[in-house]
Amino acid sequence: MLSILDEAAALTDSGDVIGATSKLRNFRRHGDGCPPARDINDWLLTCEAQLEVRALLDARICSL
């Protein structure tokens, strides 16, 4: 997870905001909230963790 965030930061630093936004949005899909059962693409196990990370990613995406 940290490598993805590092890659997005590097893209932002190089001026590639579109690339950084794309990378963060793609990463965001791996925590898609709280379905009745865990999806195969969910990287985080708990609903609370998924929602917290999604909120952080949304804030970062909006700041770009």
Backbone torsions as a table, in degrees:
resi	resn	phi	psi	omega
1	MET	NA	-42.7	-178.5
2	LEU	-65.3	-33.3	179.2
3	SER	-64.9	-35.6	177.8
4	ILE	-65.6	-43.1	178.7
5	LEU	-67.1	-38.0	176.1
6	ASP	-63.4	-41.3	178.8
7	GLU	-63.8	-41.9	178.7
8	ALA	-64.3	-39.8	177.9
9	ALA	-64.2	-41.5	179.0
10	ALA	-64.2	-40.4	177.7
11	LEU	-63.0	-42.9	178.5
12	THR	-62.2	-45.1	-179.6
13	ASP	-61.7	-32.0	-179.5
14	SER	-85.4	-0.8	178.3
15	GLY	93.5	2.5	-179.7
16	ASP	-91.5	73.1	-177.8
17	VAL	-66.1	-36.4	179.3
18	ILE	-63.6	-44.1	178.1
19	GLY	-63.3	-42.2	179.1
20	ALA	-64.0	-44.0	179.0
21	THR	-62.8	-42.8	178.5
22	SER	-60.8	-44.5	-179.8
23	LYS	-63.5	-42.6	179.9
24	LEU	-68.3	-40.0	178.3
25	ARG	-65.7	-38.9	177.2
26	ASN	-63.6	-43.8	178.3
27	PHE	-62.4	-38.5	-178.6
28	ARG	-59.1	-31.3	-179.1
29	ARG	-65.3	-16.7	-179.2
30	HIS	-85.5	8.6	173.0
31	GLY	-144.0	79.6	-168.3
32	ASP	-95.5	34.0	173.7
33	GLY	96.2	-142.6	-169.7
34	CYS	-126.0	74.0	176.6
35	PRO	-72.3	166.3	177.6
36	PRO	-57.3	-33.7	177.1
37	ALA	-130.5	152.6	-179.8
38	ARG	-64.7	131.0	177.0
39	ASP	-76.5	156.4	179.5
40	ILE	-65.9	-25.0	-178.2
41	ASN	-92.3	0.8	-180.0
42	ASP	-75.9	124.4	179.0
43	TRP	-88.2	-23.7	-178.8
44	LEU	-105.8	138.2	-171.3
45	LEU	-79.8	-37.7	-173.7
46	THR	-98.2	151.0	177.6
47	CYS	-60.3	-43.7	-178.3
48	GLU	-61.2	-42.7	179.5
49	ALA	-64.9	-41.1	179.0
50	GLN	-61.5	-46.2	-178.9
51	LEU	-65.7	-37.8	179.4
52	GLU	-66.2	-45.2	179.7
53	VAL	-66.4	-40.5	177.7
54	ARG	-59.6	-42.0	179.6
55	ALA	-63.8	-41.5	178.1
56	LEU	-64.6	-43.1	179.1
57	LEU	-66.2	-40.1	177.5
58	ASP	-59.6	-43.2	179.9
59	ALA	-63.7	-40.8	-179.9
60	ARG	-67.0	-43.6	179.6
61	ILE	-60.8	-43.4	-179.1
62	CYS	-66.8	-25.0	-178.3
63	SER	-82.4	-10.7	-178.2
64	LEU	-77.3	NA	NA
